[in-house]
């Protein structure tokens, strides 16, 4: 509030711009794990604290507004609409890396959902653990049908990632029926991409650091619903590697999408 008021009174001076970005970063940190609350609500479950969830949502909105204010005096790049384009090769390789990182995670979840055994735990035991931990009816119903909700969300995440790096993420493709041929609003893929990257990348990196310490024997990992700490460690590594690699790939893809969809300056042709 103080920084915003100072901007109104004195204009967007360099020092105030720096302060805006600092406050924006703090707001983004406050909004951390908002994605987890969104997923929880999507699956019909209750969040741990409504007050905390609302606070995270407001922090996320505040971070966007602060970033927009910090960039408000930037000159617009233009008004011409760019042609749909694919991301550079390195960005697409990052998308492939993020996709492949989710394969072991999705396979593990589908093994349990189909009644198989992984890390010493059967699908029935995982279903019972989910029910014991307060999973919603929607979650349990999908699990009983052999469809793990988190694996489905991983598939949606991969779909979002490729929409950021391929031309069909900028213009609705044929299979979207009435929307086909229309431009995709920039915010439509960028909003979930930024939210996902800001949540999954730090969550996976920090979690990976903790698992590294646990693997080295510096800290002890709780076995939770598994038969041994080794099984819990294996499952943890599969999850954290998937979240970290995918989150970083999502951030790279979102940045590339933002650059490729900026309005272009119209080319003026001088008369001969």
WOGI-V84747 format. One line per field, one symbol per residue. ss: DSSP state (h for helix, s for strand, l for the rest). psi: psi as a letter, one per 40 degrees, with the letter a starting at -180 (. if undefined). burial: 1 if it has 16 or more other ideal C-beta (glycine too) atoms within 10 Angstrom, else 0. Layout:
ss: ???
psi: ???
burial: ???
This chain:
ss: lhhhhhhhhhlllhhhhhhhhhhhhhhhhhlllhhhhhhhhhlllllllhhhhhhhhhhhhhhhhhhhhhlllllllllsllllllllhhhhhhhhhhhhhhhhhhhhhhhhhlllssllsshhhhhhhhhhllllhhhhhhhhllllhhhhhhhhhhhhhhhhhlhhhlsllhhhhhhlllsllhhhhhhhhhhhhhhhhhhhhhhhhhhhhhhlllllllllllllhhhhhhhhhhhhhhhhhhhhhhhhhhhhhhhhlllsllllllll
psi: dddddddddeigidddddddddddddddddeiedddddddddeeiiidhdddddddddddddddddddddedeihidaehhiihiiiidddddddddddddedddddddddddeeahifehiddddddddddefiiddddddddeehhddddddddddddddddeideedhhideebeeheihhhddddddddddddddddddddddddddddddeedihhiebeididddddddddddddddddddddddddddddddeeihihhhhhhi.
burial: 00110110000100011011001100110110011111010010100000001001001101110110110000000000000000100011011001101100110111111000011010100110010000110011011000011111010011011111110011010000000000010000110111111111111100110010010000001000110000111111111111111111111111111001100000000000
